[in-house]
Amino acid sequence: MVRKLILAMTVLTLTVSCGKEEEKIQPVEIKTVQGVRVSTVETLKLEKKDSFSGTVIPDKQIMISPKVVGYLKEIKVKAGDKVKKGEILAVIESSDIRPDVEKAKAGLKEIDAALKEIEKAMEEVKALKLAAKANYEFAKRTYERFQKLYDADAVSKQQFDEVKTRFKAARANLKAVEAKEAQLIERKNGLLAKREQVKADLAKASAYLSYTYLKSPVNGVVLQKLIDKGNLVTPQTPVFQVGSYPLKVRAFIDNSYAEKIKTGDILKVKIGGKEFSGKVTEVDRSADPLSHKFGIEVEIGSTDAIPGAYAIVEIPIKTEEELVIPTSAIYRVGAIEYVFVVKDGIANLRVIKTGEKIGDKVVVLSGLHKGERIAISGINKLCDGARVEG
């Protein structure tokens, strides 16, 4: 039966062939793609590293409390705000303290006005004293001369008595002026002493008034706001927790690195997609007996991170050469990655496997060899077996 079927098909084929002219076989046309750039697969030295989890921490954590009792009148910052040293964080009601400051200022103003009047009076007394002293000296010389003349019976007693009287008057006038000067000096010294006391009172009141402004003692970041506006606060009430700069990352490292990491080492730190270069400032001398890890602190020298944020500390292990290609050379179909390997001007589609991405390049784990040439542009126009022209 099979032989009869084969024989019938053969006769049918011959009959059809005889009925029309035999068709010619057409050659396969090879597609040519222009404008394709080609590059040689090269190697790049890459640093292999281990990564360990860490947490961003401030250099110091400081609790800020007021030095006076009062109600929180105003709060100027919130958690997460960056602050500078001396910046006002909150204001406490000062109605009980401000009058003392105003009173002391008014007292100083009065004392300064009185001192000004005394200085004016002392200038006048100084002029009177000079005149009185000159008059006294003249009267004294005249008296001494007439004393000698009187002793020699050269002048009358009446003349001598007149000169003596003028001398006593001049002396009394000088003493009166000197007494007035001494009185002014004593009053001035009293005012100066009072002024110092009022200044001390003003300084004390001003200090208490300044205490109604809660200020940051450091450059840093507000970690917590612990009290709300309107609450009564005392020197025992923490209002804010502030973290100081520089920021650090606290991480726990495998015990196998205990002898390899030391203070001063520079490590890479990644926080929220950003990369920092940090210096190791502290290395624990012992490891945790349960996790077998030891702690390190890495100063990142940046204010961009947020305390408490997750961080990754990278520790270099060794350097290896890896094949790398531009990401533009990869042609993806679903989850499979391809490249077009160009040899003798012909593009051949090849499956590859990639690894770590480095900027605009990617590490090739398998499927390519160093020195091979691949298409790096125009790959969407290519197909397997196409002829490539630059």
The 8 nearest C-alpha neighbors of each residue, nearest first, counted from 0:
[[1, 3, 2, 4, 5, 6, 7, 8],
 [2, 0, 4, 3, 5, 6, 7, 8],
 [1, 3, 5, 0, 4, 6, 7, 8],
 [2, 4, 6, 0, 1, 5, 7, 8],
 [5, 3, 1, 7, 6, 2, 8, 0],
 [4, 6, 8, 2, 7, 3, 9, 1],
 [5, 7, 3, 9, 4, 8, 2, 10],
 [6, 8, 4, 10, 9, 5, 3, 11],
 [9, 7, 11, 5, 10, 6, 12, 4],
 [8, 10, 12, 6, 11, 7, 5, 13],
 [9, 11, 13, 7, 12, 8, 14, 6],
 [12, 10, 8, 14, 9, 13, 7, 15],
 [13, 11, 9, 15, 14, 10, 16, 8],
 [12, 14, 16, 10, 11, 15, 17, 9],
 [13, 15, 11, 17, 12, 16, 10, 18],
 [16, 14, 18, 12, 17, 13, 11, 19],
 [17, 15, 13, 18, 14, 19, 12, 21],
 [16, 18, 14, 15, 19, 13, 20, 21],
 [17, 19, 15, 16, 14, 20, 13, 21],
 [20, 18, 17, 16, 21, 15, 22, 14],
 [19, 21, 22, 16, 18, 17, 23, 15],
 [20, 22, 19, 23, 16, 17, 18, 24],
 [23, 21, 20, 24, 19, 25, 16, 17],
 [22, 24, 25, 21, 20, 26, 19, 27],
 [23, 25, 26, 22, 27, 21, 28, 20],
 [26, 24, 23, 27, 28, 22, 29, 21],
 [25, 27, 28, 24, 29, 23, 30, 22],
 [28, 26, 29, 25, 24, 30, 384, 385],
 [27, 29, 26, 30, 25, 31, 385, 384],
 [30, 28, 385, 27, 31, 386, 384, 26],
 [31, 29, 385, 386, 28, 32, 384, 382],
 [30, 32, 386, 385, 387, 29, 33, 388],
 [33, 31, 387, 388, 386, 30, 381, 385],
 [32, 34, 388, 389, 35, 387, 31, 377],
 [35, 33, 389, 388, 36, 377, 32, 376],
 [36, 34, 389, 377, 376, 33, 388, 37],
 [37, 35, 376, 375, 389, 374, 34, 38],
 [36, 38, 374, 373, 375, 372, 35, 39],
 [39, 37, 372, 373, 374, 375, 40, 36],
 [40, 38, 372, 370, 371, 41, 373, 37],
 [39, 41, 370, 369, 371, 372, 324, 38],
 [42, 40, 369, 322, 39, 323, 370, 43],
 [41, 43, 322, 321, 323, 320, 44, 369],
 [44, 42, 320, 321, 45, 322, 323, 41],
 [43, 45, 320, 319, 321, 318, 46, 42],
 [46, 44, 319, 318, 320, 43, 47, 321],
 [45, 47, 318, 317, 48, 319, 315, 44],
 [48, 46, 317, 316, 318, 315, 45, 319],
 [49, 47, 315, 316, 314, 313, 46, 50],
 [48, 50, 314, 313, 315, 51, 316, 47],
 [49, 51, 313, 312, 311, 314, 48, 52],
 [52, 50, 312, 311, 252, 313, 53, 250],
 [53, 51, 311, 250, 310, 312, 50, 251],
 [52, 54, 250, 310, 249, 311, 248, 309],
 [53, 55, 309, 249, 248, 310, 307, 308],
 [54, 56, 248, 306, 307, 308, 247, 249],
 [57, 55, 306, 247, 248, 246, 307, 54],
 [58, 56, 246, 242, 59, 243, 247, 244],
 [57, 59, 243, 244, 245, 246, 247, 56],
 [60, 58, 243, 57, 242, 61, 244, 241],
 [59, 61, 242, 241, 243, 57, 240, 62],
 [60, 62, 241, 240, 242, 63, 59, 243],
 [61, 63, 240, 239, 237, 241, 64, 60],
 [62, 64, 239, 237, 238, 240, 61, 65],
 [63, 65, 237, 238, 236, 234, 62, 235],
 [66, 64, 234, 67, 233, 213, 210, 63],
 [67, 65, 234, 210, 64, 68, 233, 211],
 [68, 66, 65, 234, 233, 210, 69, 211],
 [67, 69, 233, 232, 234, 66, 70, 231],
 [70, 68, 231, 232, 92, 91, 67, 71],
 [69, 71, 231, 230, 92, 91, 229, 72],
 [72, 70, 91, 229, 228, 230, 73, 90],
 [71, 73, 91, 92, 90, 70, 229, 228],
 [72, 74, 90, 89, 71, 228, 75, 91],
 [75, 73, 89, 76, 88, 228, 90, 72],
 [74, 76, 88, 89, 73, 77, 87, 90],
 [77, 75, 88, 74, 80, 78, 89, 221],
 [76, 78, 80, 79, 224, 221, 75, 223],
 [79, 77, 221, 223, 222, 80, 224, 76],
 [78, 80, 221, 222, 220, 77, 81, 305],
 [81, 79, 221, 220, 78, 77, 82, 76],
 [80, 82, 220, 219, 221, 79, 83, 218],
 [83, 81, 219, 220, 218, 80, 86, 84],
 [84, 82, 218, 86, 85, 217, 219, 215],
 [83, 85, 217, 218, 216, 215, 86, 82],
 [86, 84, 215, 214, 216, 83, 87, 217],
 [85, 87, 214, 83, 215, 84, 88, 82],
 [88, 86, 214, 213, 89, 212, 85, 215],
 [89, 87, 75, 214, 213, 76, 74, 86],
 [88, 90, 74, 213, 73, 75, 87, 212],
 [91, 89, 212, 73, 72, 211, 71, 213],
 [90, 92, 71, 211, 72, 70, 69, 93],
 [91, 93, 72, 70, 69, 94, 71, 90],
 [94, 92, 96, 95, 97, 91, 211, 208],
 [93, 95, 96, 97, 92, 98, 91, 208],
 [96, 94, 93, 97, 98, 99, 92, 69],
 [95, 97, 93, 94, 99, 98, 208, 204],
 [96, 98, 100, 99, 94, 93, 95, 101],
 [99, 97, 101, 100, 96, 102, 95, 94],
 [100, 98, 102, 97, 101, 96, 204, 103],
 [99, 101, 97, 103, 98, 204, 102, 201],
 [100, 102, 98, 104, 99, 103, 105, 97],
 [103, 101, 99, 105, 104, 100, 98, 106],
 [104, 102, 106, 201, 100, 105, 101, 197],
 [103, 105, 101, 107, 106, 102, 100, 108],
 [106, 104, 108, 102, 103, 107, 101, 109],
 [107, 105, 103, 109, 108, 104, 102, 110],
 [106, 108, 110, 104, 105, 109, 111, 103],
 [107, 109, 105, 111, 106, 110, 112, 104],
 [110, 108, 112, 106, 107, 111, 113, 105],
 [109, 111, 113, 107, 112, 108, 114, 106],
 [110, 112, 114, 108, 113, 109, 107, 115],
 [111, 113, 115, 109, 110, 114, 108, 116],
 [114, 112, 110, 116, 115, 111, 117, 109],
 [115, 113, 117, 111, 116, 112, 110, 118],
 [114, 116, 112, 118, 113, 117, 111, 119],
 [117, 115, 119, 113, 114, 118, 120, 112],
 [116, 118, 120, 114, 119, 115, 121, 113],
 [119, 117, 121, 115, 116, 120, 114, 122],
 [118, 120, 116, 122, 117, 121, 115, 123],
 [121, 119, 117, 123, 122, 118, 124, 116],
 [122, 120, 124, 118, 123, 119, 125, 117],
 [121, 123, 125, 119, 120, 124, 118, 126],
 [122, 124, 120, 126, 121, 125, 127, 119],
 [125, 123, 121, 127, 126, 122, 128, 120],
 [124, 126, 128, 122, 123, 127, 121, 129],
 [125, 127, 123, 129, 124, 128, 130, 122],
 [128, 126, 124, 130, 125, 129, 131, 123],
 [129, 127, 131, 125, 126, 130, 176, 132],
 [128, 130, 132, 126, 127, 131, 133, 125],
 [131, 129, 133, 127, 128, 132, 134, 126],
 [132, 130, 128, 173, 134, 133, 129, 127],
 [131, 133, 135, 129, 134, 130, 128, 173],
 [132, 134, 130, 136, 135, 131, 129, 137],
 [135, 133, 131, 137, 132, 136, 138, 130],
 [134, 136, 169, 132, 138, 133, 137, 170],
 [137, 135, 139, 133, 138, 134, 132, 140],
 [136, 138, 134, 140, 139, 135, 141, 133],
 [139, 137, 166, 135, 141, 136, 140, 142],
 [138, 140, 142, 136, 141, 137, 166, 135],
 [141, 139, 143, 137, 142, 138, 144, 136],
 [142, 140, 138, 144, 139, 143, 145, 137],
 [141, 143, 139, 145, 140, 144, 162, 163],
 [142, 144, 146, 140, 141, 145, 139, 147],
 [145, 143, 141, 146, 147, 142, 140, 148],
 [146, 144, 148, 142, 147, 143, 149, 159],
 [147, 145, 143, 149, 144, 148, 142, 150],
 [146, 148, 150, 145, 144, 149, 151, 143],
 [149, 147, 145, 153, 151, 150, 146, 154],
 [150, 148, 152, 146, 154, 151, 147, 153],
 [149, 151, 147, 148, 152, 146, 153, 145],
 [150, 152, 148, 149, 153, 147, 154, 146],
 [151, 153, 149, 150, 154, 148, 155, 147],
 [152, 154, 148, 151, 149, 155, 150, 147],
 [155, 153, 149, 152, 148, 158, 156, 159],
 [154, 156, 158, 157, 159, 149, 153, 152],
 [155, 157, 159, 158, 160, 154, 149, 161],
 [156, 158, 160, 155, 159, 161, 154, 162],
 [159, 157, 161, 155, 156, 160, 154, 162],
 [158, 160, 156, 162, 157, 161, 145, 163],
 [159, 161, 163, 157, 162, 158, 156, 164],
 [162, 160, 164, 158, 163, 159, 157, 165],
 [163, 161, 165, 159, 164, 160, 142, 166],
 [162, 164, 160, 166, 161, 165, 142, 159],
 [165, 163, 161, 167, 166, 162, 160, 168],
 [164, 166, 168, 162, 163, 167, 169, 161],
 [167, 165, 138, 163, 169, 164, 168, 139],
 [168, 166, 170, 164, 169, 165, 171, 163],
 [167, 169, 165, 171, 170, 166, 172, 164],
 [168, 170, 135, 172, 166, 167, 171, 165],
 [171, 169, 167, 173, 168, 172, 135, 166],
 [170, 172, 168, 174, 173, 169, 167, 175],
 [171, 173, 175, 169, 174, 170, 168, 176],
 [174, 172, 131, 176, 170, 175, 171, 132],
 [175, 173, 177, 171, 172, 176, 178, 170],
 [174, 176, 178, 172, 173, 177, 171, 179],
 [177, 175, 179, 173, 178, 174, 128, 180],
 [176, 178, 180, 174, 175, 179, 181, 173],
 [179, 177, 175, 181, 180, 176, 174, 182],
 [178, 180, 182, 176, 181, 177, 175, 183],
 [181, 179, 177, 183, 182, 178, 184, 176],
 [180, 182, 178, 184, 179, 183, 185, 177],
 [181, 183, 179, 185, 180, 184, 178, 186],
 [182, 184, 186, 180, 185, 181, 187, 179],
 [185, 183, 187, 181, 186, 182, 188, 180],
 [184, 186, 182, 188, 187, 183, 181, 189],
 [187, 185, 189, 183, 184, 188, 182, 190],
 [186, 188, 184, 190, 189, 185, 183, 191],
 [189, 187, 191, 185, 190, 186, 184, 192],
 [190, 188, 186, 192, 187, 191, 193, 185],
 [189, 191, 193, 187, 192, 188, 194, 186],
 [190, 192, 194, 188, 193, 189, 187, 195],
 [193, 191, 189, 195, 194, 190, 188, 196],
 [192, 194, 190, 196, 191, 195, 189, 197],
 [193, 195, 191, 197, 192, 196, 190, 198],
 [196, 194, 198, 192, 193, 197, 199, 191],
 [195, 197, 193, 199, 198, 194, 200, 192],
 [198, 196, 200, 194, 199, 195, 103, 201],
 [199, 197, 201, 195, 200, 196, 194, 202],
 [198, 200, 202, 196, 197, 201, 203, 195],
 [199, 201, 197, 203, 198, 202, 204, 196],
 [202, 200, 198, 204, 103, 203, 199, 100],
 [203, 201, 199, 205, 200, 204, 206, 198],
 [204, 202, 206, 200, 201, 205, 199, 207],
 [203, 205, 201, 207, 206, 100, 202, 99],
 [206, 204, 208, 202, 207, 203, 201, 209],
 [205, 207, 209, 203, 208, 204, 202, 210],
 [208, 206, 210, 204, 205, 209, 203, 211],
 [207, 209, 205, 210, 206, 211, 96, 204],
 [210, 208, 206, 211, 207, 212, 205, 213],
 [209, 211, 207, 212, 208, 66, 206, 67],
 [212, 210, 91, 209, 208, 90, 213, 93],
 [213, 211, 90, 210, 209, 89, 214, 87],
 [212, 214, 89, 88, 87, 90, 211, 65],
 [215, 213, 87, 85, 86, 88, 212, 216],
 [214, 216, 85, 84, 86, 217, 87, 88],
 [215, 217, 84, 85, 214, 218, 83, 86],
 [218, 216, 84, 215, 219, 243, 83, 85],
 [217, 219, 83, 84, 243, 82, 244, 220],
 [218, 220, 243, 244, 242, 82, 81, 217],
 [219, 221, 81, 242, 80, 82, 241, 79],
 [222, 220, 241, 78, 79, 80, 223, 240],
 [221, 223, 241, 78, 240, 79, 220, 242],
 [222, 224, 240, 78, 239, 221, 225, 241],
 [225, 223, 239, 226, 78, 238, 77, 240],
 [224, 226, 238, 239, 223, 237, 227, 240],
 [227, 225, 238, 224, 228, 230, 239, 237],
 [228, 226, 230, 229, 225, 71, 224, 74],
 [227, 229, 71, 230, 73, 72, 74, 226],
 [230, 228, 71, 70, 72, 227, 231, 73],
 [231, 229, 70, 71, 228, 227, 232, 226],
 [230, 232, 70, 69, 71, 229, 233, 68],
 [233, 231, 69, 236, 68, 70, 230, 71],
 [232, 234, 68, 236, 235, 67, 65, 69],
 [235, 233, 66, 65, 236, 64, 67, 68],
 [234, 236, 233, 237, 64, 232, 65, 66],
 [235, 237, 233, 234, 64, 232, 238, 65],
 [238, 236, 64, 63, 239, 62, 235, 225],
 [239, 237, 225, 226, 64, 63, 236, 224],
 [240, 238, 224, 63, 223, 225, 62, 237],
 [239, 241, 62, 223, 222, 61, 63, 221],
 [240, 242, 221, 61, 222, 220, 60, 239],
 [243, 241, 60, 57, 220, 219, 59, 222],
 [244, 242, 219, 59, 58, 57, 218, 217],
 [245, 243, 219, 246, 58, 57, 218, 242],
 [244, 246, 300, 58, 243, 247, 57, 298],
 [245, 247, 57, 244, 58, 56, 298, 299],
 [248, 246, 298, 56, 297, 299, 55, 57],
 [247, 249, 55, 297, 54, 296, 56, 53],
 [248, 250, 296, 53, 54, 295, 55, 247],
 [251, 249, 53, 295, 294, 52, 248, 252],
 [252, 250, 294, 293, 292, 295, 53, 51],
 [251, 253, 292, 293, 294, 254, 51, 250],
 [254, 252, 292, 255, 256, 291, 293, 251],
 [253, 255, 292, 257, 256, 291, 293, 252],
 [254, 256, 253, 257, 258, 259, 252, 292],
 [257, 255, 259, 254, 258, 253, 260, 252],
 [258, 256, 254, 255, 259, 260, 293, 253],
 [259, 257, 256, 260, 255, 261, 254, 284],
 [258, 260, 256, 257, 261, 255, 264, 314],
 [261, 259, 258, 257, 256, 264, 262, 282],
 [260, 262, 264, 263, 282, 259, 279, 258],
 [263, 261, 279, 280, 264, 281, 282, 260],
 [262, 264, 279, 278, 280, 261, 265, 281],
 [265, 263, 279, 262, 278, 261, 266, 260],
 [264, 266, 278, 277, 279, 263, 276, 267],
 [267, 265, 277, 276, 278, 313, 314, 268],
 [266, 268, 276, 313, 275, 277, 312, 269],
 [267, 269, 312, 275, 311, 274, 276, 313],
 [270, 268, 274, 311, 273, 310, 275, 272],
 [271, 269, 310, 273, 272, 274, 309, 268],
 [270, 272, 273, 269, 310, 309, 308, 304],
 [271, 273, 270, 269, 274, 310, 275, 268],
 [274, 272, 270, 271, 269, 275, 268, 304],
 [273, 275, 269, 268, 270, 272, 267, 276],
 [276, 274, 268, 267, 277, 269, 299, 273],
 [275, 277, 267, 266, 268, 299, 265, 274],
 [278, 276, 299, 298, 266, 265, 297, 267],
 [277, 279, 265, 298, 297, 263, 264, 280],
 [278, 280, 297, 262, 263, 264, 296, 281],
 [281, 279, 262, 296, 297, 278, 263, 298],
 [280, 282, 296, 295, 262, 279, 283, 297],
 [283, 281, 295, 294, 284, 262, 261, 296],
 [284, 282, 294, 285, 293, 295, 281, 286],
 [283, 285, 282, 286, 293, 257, 294, 281],
 [286, 284, 283, 293, 287, 294, 292, 257],
 [287, 285, 293, 292, 291, 288, 254, 284],
 [286, 288, 291, 292, 289, 290, 293, 285],
 [289, 287, 291, 290, 286, 292, 285, 293],
 [288, 290, 287, 291, 292, 286, 293, 254],
 [289, 291, 292, 287, 288, 286, 253, 293],
 [292, 290, 287, 288, 286, 289, 254, 253],
 [291, 293, 253, 254, 286, 252, 290, 287],
 [294, 292, 286, 251, 252, 283, 287, 254],
 [293, 295, 251, 283, 250, 282, 252, 292],
 [294, 296, 282, 281, 250, 249, 283, 251],
 [297, 295, 249, 281, 248, 280, 279, 247],
 [296, 298, 279, 248, 278, 247, 277, 280],
 [297, 299, 247, 277, 278, 300, 246, 279],
 [298, 300, 277, 301, 247, 246, 297, 276],
 [301, 299, 245, 298, 246, 277, 302, 247],
 [300, 302, 299, 303, 246, 245, 304, 275],
 [301, 303, 304, 246, 300, 245, 244, 305],
 [304, 302, 301, 305, 246, 300, 273, 270],
 [303, 305, 302, 306, 301, 270, 308, 55],
 [304, 306, 308, 307, 303, 55, 79, 302],
 [307, 305, 55, 56, 308, 57, 304, 222],
 [306, 308, 55, 54, 56, 305, 309, 57],
 [307, 309, 55, 306, 305, 54, 310, 304],
 [310, 308, 54, 53, 270, 55, 307, 311],
 [311, 309, 270, 53, 54, 269, 52, 308],
 [312, 310, 52, 269, 51, 268, 53, 50],
 [311, 313, 268, 51, 50, 267, 52, 269],
 [314, 312, 50, 267, 49, 48, 268, 266],
 [313, 315, 48, 49, 50, 266, 316, 312],
 [316, 314, 48, 47, 317, 49, 46, 313],
 [317, 315, 48, 47, 314, 49, 46, 318],
 [318, 316, 47, 46, 315, 319, 48, 45],
 [317, 319, 46, 45, 47, 44, 320, 316],
 [320, 318, 45, 44, 321, 46, 317, 47],
 [321, 319, 44, 43, 42, 45, 322, 318],
 [320, 322, 42, 43, 323, 44, 319, 362],
 [321, 323, 42, 363, 362, 41, 43, 369],
 [324, 322, 362, 361, 363, 42, 41, 321],
 [323, 325, 360, 361, 40, 326, 362, 322],
 [326, 324, 360, 327, 328, 359, 361, 375],
 [325, 327, 360, 328, 329, 359, 361, 324],
 [328, 326, 325, 329, 375, 376, 359, 330],
 [329, 327, 375, 326, 325, 374, 338, 376],
 [330, 328, 338, 327, 326, 337, 331, 336],
 [329, 331, 337, 338, 336, 328, 332, 378],
 [332, 330, 336, 335, 337, 333, 329, 334],
 [331, 333, 335, 334, 336, 330, 337, 329],
 [334, 332, 335, 331, 336, 330, 337, 329],
 [333, 335, 332, 336, 331, 337, 352, 330],
 [336, 334, 332, 333, 331, 337, 350, 351],
 [337, 335, 331, 351, 330, 350, 329, 332],
 [338, 336, 350, 330, 349, 351, 329, 331],
 [339, 337, 329, 349, 330, 348, 328, 340],
 [338, 340, 348, 347, 346, 373, 374, 341],
 [339, 341, 373, 347, 346, 372, 338, 348],
 [340, 342, 346, 373, 345, 372, 344, 339],
 [343, 341, 344, 345, 340, 346, 372, 347],
 [342, 344, 345, 341, 346, 386, 387, 340],
 [343, 345, 342, 387, 386, 341, 346, 388],
 [344, 346, 386, 341, 342, 343, 385, 384],
 [347, 345, 341, 384, 385, 339, 340, 383],
 [346, 348, 383, 340, 339, 384, 341, 349],
 [347, 349, 339, 383, 338, 340, 337, 346],
 [348, 350, 337, 338, 339, 347, 351, 340],
 [349, 351, 337, 336, 366, 338, 348, 352],
 [352, 350, 366, 337, 365, 336, 349, 353],
 [351, 353, 365, 364, 363, 366, 336, 354],
 [354, 352, 363, 364, 362, 351, 361, 355],
 [353, 355, 362, 363, 364, 356, 361, 352],
 [356, 354, 362, 361, 357, 353, 363, 360],
 [355, 357, 361, 360, 358, 362, 354, 359],
 [358, 356, 360, 361, 359, 355, 362, 323],
 [357, 359, 360, 356, 361, 326, 325, 355],
 [360, 358, 326, 325, 357, 361, 356, 327],
 [361, 359, 325, 357, 326, 324, 358, 356],
 [360, 362, 356, 323, 357, 324, 355, 326],
 [361, 363, 323, 354, 355, 353, 322, 356],
 [364, 362, 353, 322, 323, 365, 352, 354],
 [363, 365, 353, 352, 354, 362, 366, 322],
 [366, 364, 352, 351, 363, 367, 353, 368],
 [365, 367, 351, 350, 352, 368, 349, 364],
 [368, 366, 365, 369, 351, 371, 363, 40],
 [369, 367, 371, 370, 40, 366, 322, 365],
 [368, 370, 40, 41, 371, 322, 42, 367],
 [371, 369, 40, 39, 368, 41, 372, 367],
 [372, 370, 40, 39, 369, 368, 373, 340],
 [373, 371, 39, 38, 341, 340, 40, 37],
 [372, 374, 340, 341, 37, 38, 339, 375],
 [373, 375, 37, 339, 36, 376, 328, 38],
 [376, 374, 328, 327, 37, 36, 373, 38],
 [377, 375, 36, 378, 35, 374, 328, 327],
 [376, 378, 35, 379, 380, 34, 381, 375],
 [377, 379, 381, 380, 376, 374, 375, 330],
 [378, 380, 377, 381, 330, 382, 376, 329],
 [381, 379, 378, 377, 382, 32, 35, 33],
 [382, 380, 378, 379, 385, 32, 383, 377],
 [383, 381, 385, 384, 380, 346, 348, 347],
 [382, 384, 347, 348, 385, 346, 381, 339],
 [383, 385, 346, 347, 345, 382, 386, 29],
 [386, 384, 30, 346, 382, 383, 345, 31],
 [385, 387, 31, 345, 344, 30, 32, 346],
 [388, 386, 32, 344, 345, 31, 33, 385],
 [387, 389, 33, 32, 35, 34, 386, 31],
 [388, 34, 35, 33, 36, 387, 37, 32]]
